[in-house]
Amino acid sequence: MQAVQFRAYGSPDVLDVVDTSEPVAPAGGVLIRVIASGVNGLDAILRQGFMAEQMPVEFPAGVGLEASGEVLAVGEGVTGTAVGDVVFGFGAATAAEKAVLVTWAAVPATVDPIEAGGWAVAIETAGRVLTLLAPAEGSTVLVSGASGGVGTALVQLAVARGLRVIGTASEANQERVTALGATAVVYGDGLADRVRATAPEGVSAAFDLAGSGIVPELIEIVGDASHVISIADFSAPEHGARVSTSQTEADPAASFAEAIAIDGFGIPVAATFPLARAGEAQELVAGKHSGGKVLLVP
């Protein structure tokens, strides 16, 4: 089968499409024919070796953390999933024609399986930070970066939990955020004043999804650093806020179930690429302005 791999750390040029052996379904996992594989910021970080100490890779290394696909085989101990089911979830080396998923859920019949290839990371991340801050039902929360993949998932999960959501986005994406059920505000200078005008009763929690140095301003808006969390700014703890990057802090399967129970849940697809253009796809994601999920389609 064909898969994207790299044999040394470096620029997108180190990525190649190679012929490699097919994986097998391990105990507790499923083997899928990949329909789409999501591209995430971590893919480029790993490729460049920026986390070589924390997350070393064994060369040749595969690419991709999430995918959707048709189940070809189920591993020992797997129940509730059968060959032929269409699922999405987490795996390793998912930028390939076939891959193994270790945490998954069924793709709703009303959803394009290609779109679902970019669901796992966004849903898990959104569900995790919501669970960690646990704002009370009926309270107002602020989502910084509401129009991206994680932001879109977070807004929908928060609204479904009975929260009032204020979401920041560019002028071009205001309508997209509003359509999700949030009150949209433009990010940039004067954000705190715009949020206070929108929510004079105050904001109980804030989520930084972009890592653009906005954590101090979010703390000012919320008034309590412990109610601010970031997924992208590792300096957040220096200000008393939290940073969360680990799936071990919440249950991905629970977040998957919560998301697919929401009528009309979806995450926009910004672009699709063939495996041979994986480097270009990673560069688009690294620019942080893709406006939705970027996918590789074998």
C-alpha positions in Angstrom: 0.0 0.0 0.0 1.0 3.6 -0.3 1.7 5.8 2.7 3.4 9.1 3.5 6.7 8.7 5.4 9.8 10.7 6.3 13.3 9.3 7.0 14.9 12.4 8.6 13.7 15.5 10.3 13.4 18.6 8.1 11.3 20.7 5.7 8.3 19.4 3.8 10.7 18.0 1.2 11.5 15.1 3.5 8.0 13.7 3.0 7.7 10.9 0.4 4.9 8.6 -0.7 6.3 5.1 -0.4 5.1 1.5 -0.9 5.0 -0.2 2.5 3.5 -3.2 4.1 -0.1 -3.2 5.3 -0.8 -2.9 9.0 -2.9 -5.5 10.8 -5.7 -4.8 13.3 -4.3 -5.1 16.8 -6.2 -6.3 19.8 -8.7 -3.5 20.7 -8.2 -1.7 17.3 -9.6 -1.7 13.8 -8.0 -1.7 10.4 -9.5 0.8 7.9 -9.3 1.7 4.3 -8.6 5.3 4.7 -11.1 7.7 3.2 -9.5 10.9 4.5 -6.8 11.7 7.0 -6.8 15.0 8.9 -3.7 17.2 8.8 -2.8 18.9 12.1 -0.2 21.3 13.4 1.5 18.6 15.3 2.3 16.8 12.1 4.7 19.5 11.0 6.1 19.9 14.5 7.0 16.2 14.6 8.4 16.3 11.0 10.7 19.1 11.9 12.0 17.4 15.1 10.8 20.2 17.4 9.6 17.6 19.9 12.2 15.0 19.3 12.9 14.6 23.0 9.3 14.5 24.1 7.9 12.5 21.2 10.8 10.8 19.4 9.9 9.0 16.1 11.4 5.8 14.7 12.5 6.2 11.0 11.0 5.7 8.6 8.2 7.5 10.3 4.6 7.6 9.2 2.4 10.8 9.2 -1.1 11.5 10.5 -3.0 11.2 13.8 -6.6 10.9 12.7 -8.7 9.5 9.8 -12.0 8.3 8.6 -12.5 5.0 6.7 -14.2 1.8 6.1 -13.5 -1.0 8.5 -11.6 -3.9 6.9 -10.8 -5.9 10.0 -11.4 -5.8 13.7 -8.9 -6.8 16.4 -9.4 -9.2 19.2 -11.8 -7.9 21.9 -13.5 -5.3 19.6 -17.3 -5.3 20.0 -19.9 -3.1 18.4 -18.0 -2.5 15.2 -18.0 -4.7 12.1 -16.3 -5.0 8.8 -17.9 -2.5 6.4 -18.7 0.1 9.1 -17.6 3.7 8.3 -15.8 5.2 11.3 -13.6 8.1 12.3 -11.0 8.3 15.1 -7.4 8.3 16.3 -4.6 6.3 15.0 -1.0 6.5 13.8 0.5 6.9 10.3 -3.1 7.6 9.1 -1.8 9.4 5.9 -1.9 6.2 4.0 -4.2 3.9 2.0 -4.8 1.8 5.1 -4.4 2.5 8.8 -5.2 1.3 12.3 -7.5 3.3 14.6 -7.3 2.8 18.3 -10.2 5.1 19.4 -13.1 5.5 17.0 -16.8 6.1 16.5 -19.3 5.6 13.7 -19.6 8.3 11.1 -23.3 9.5 11.1 -25.1 8.4 8.0 -25.9 12.1 7.2 -22.2 13.1 7.2 -19.7 13.0 4.3 -17.0 10.5 5.5 -14.4 12.7 3.9 -15.3 15.6 6.3 -15.2 13.1 9.3 -11.6 12.4 8.5 -10.8 15.7 10.3 -13.1 15.2 13.3 -11.1 13.3 15.9 -8.5 15.8 16.9 -10.9 18.8 16.9 -13.6 17.0 18.8 -11.3 15.5 21.4 -9.5 18.8 22.0 -12.7 20.7 22.3 -14.3 18.2 24.6 -11.2 18.0 26.8 -10.8 21.7 27.5 -14.6 22.1 28.1 -14.4 19.3 30.6 -11.3 20.6 32.3 -12.8 24.1 32.9 -16.4 22.8 33.4 -18.3 26.1 33.1 -21.7 26.1 34.6 -24.8 25.7 32.4 -26.1 29.1 31.5 -22.8 30.9 31.9 -21.0 32.8 29.2 -17.7 31.6 27.8 -15.3 33.2 25.3 -13.7 31.1 22.5 -10.7 32.8 20.9 -10.3 31.3 17.4 -13.9 30.1 17.0 -13.9 29.6 13.2 -11.1 27.0 13.0 -11.5 23.3 13.3 -11.2 23.0 17.1 -13.1 26.3 17.5 -16.0 25.1 15.4 -16.2 21.9 17.5 -15.9 23.8 20.8 -18.7 26.2 19.9 -21.1 23.4 19.0 -20.3 21.3 22.1 -20.6 24.4 24.4 -23.9 25.5 22.9 -25.2 21.9 23.3 -24.2 22.0 27.0 -26.3 25.1 27.5 -23.6 27.7 27.5 -23.7 31.2 26.0 -20.8 31.4 23.6 -18.9 34.5 22.4 -16.5 33.6 19.6 -13.7 35.6 18.1 -13.0 35.4 14.4 -11.9 37.6 11.5 -14.4 39.9 9.7 -14.7 37.3 7.0 -15.7 34.5 9.4 -18.3 36.4 11.5 -21.3 34.8 9.8 -19.7 31.3 10.1 -19.4 31.7 13.9 -22.9 33.1 14.3 -24.3 30.2 12.3 -22.9 27.8 15.0 -25.0 29.5 17.7 -22.4 31.9 19.1 -22.2 35.6 19.3 -19.3 36.6 17.0 -16.9 39.4 17.7 -13.8 40.5 15.7 -10.5 39.7 17.3 -7.7 42.3 17.6 -7.3 45.6 19.4 -10.2 46.5 21.7 -11.3 42.9 22.1 -11.9 43.3 25.8 -14.2 46.3 25.3 -16.2 44.5 22.6 -16.6 41.4 24.8 -17.8 43.5 27.8 -20.3 45.3 25.6 -21.6 41.9 24.4 -21.6 40.3 27.8 -21.9 43.0 30.5 -22.7 40.2 33.0 -19.2 38.9 32.6 -17.5 35.9 31.1 -16.9 32.8 33.3 -14.3 31.0 31.2 -12.1 31.6 28.1 -10.4 29.2 25.7 -7.3 30.2 23.7 -7.2 28.0 20.6 -4.7 30.0 18.5 -1.7 30.6 20.7 -1.4 34.2 19.5 -0.3 35.7 22.9 -3.8 36.6 23.9 -3.8 34.8 27.3 -3.1 37.9 29.4 -6.1 39.7 27.8 -8.3 36.7 28.3 -7.4 36.7 32.0 -8.3 40.4 32.2 -11.7 39.7 30.6 -12.5 36.7 32.8 -11.0 38.1 36.0 -9.6 34.7 37.1 -6.6 33.0 35.5 -7.7 29.6 36.6 -10.7 29.9 34.3 -8.5 30.4 31.2 -7.1 27.5 29.2 -4.9 27.4 26.1 -4.1 24.5 23.7 -1.3 26.4 21.9 0.4 28.9 24.3 2.9 27.1 26.5 3.6 30.3 28.4 0.0 30.3 29.7 1.1 28.9 33.2 3.4 31.8 33.6 0.3 34.0 33.8 -1.6 31.5 36.1 -3.7 30.0 33.2 -3.7 26.4 32.2 -2.3 24.7 29.1 -3.7 21.4 27.9 -2.3 19.2 25.2 -2.7 15.6 26.4 -5.6 13.2 25.5 -5.1 11.5 28.8 -6.8 14.4 30.6 -10.3 13.4 29.3 -12.0 10.5 27.5 -12.0 11.0 23.7 -14.7 8.4 23.2 -17.0 10.4 25.4 -16.4 13.5 23.4 -17.0 11.6 20.1 -20.4 10.4 21.4 -21.3 13.9 22.6 -20.5 15.5 19.2 -22.3 13.0 17.0 -25.4 13.3 19.2 -25.6 17.0 18.2 -28.1 17.4 15.3 -26.2 18.9 12.3 -22.8 18.7 13.9 -20.0 19.5 11.4 -16.6 20.9 10.9 -15.8 22.8 7.6 -13.3 21.4 5.2 -10.9 24.1 4.0 -9.0 22.0 1.5 -8.2 18.4 0.4 -4.9 17.2 -1.0 -3.6 13.8 -2.4 -1.0 12.0 -0.4 1.7 13.3 -2.8 1.0 16.9 -1.6 1.2 16.2 2.1 4.0 18.8 2.6 1.8 21.5 1.0 -1.1 20.5 3.2 1.1 20.7 6.3 2.3 24.1 5.3 -1.2 25.4 4.9 -2.1 24.2 8.4 1.1 25.7 9.9 0.0 29.1 8.6 -3.0 28.9 11.0 -5.4 30.6 8.6 -6.8 27.6 6.7 -10.4 28.4 7.9 -11.3 24.8 8.5 -9.8 21.3 8.4 -7.2 20.3 5.8 -7.4 16.7 4.7 -5.3 14.1 2.8 -7.4 11.9 0.5 -5.6 8.7 -0.7 
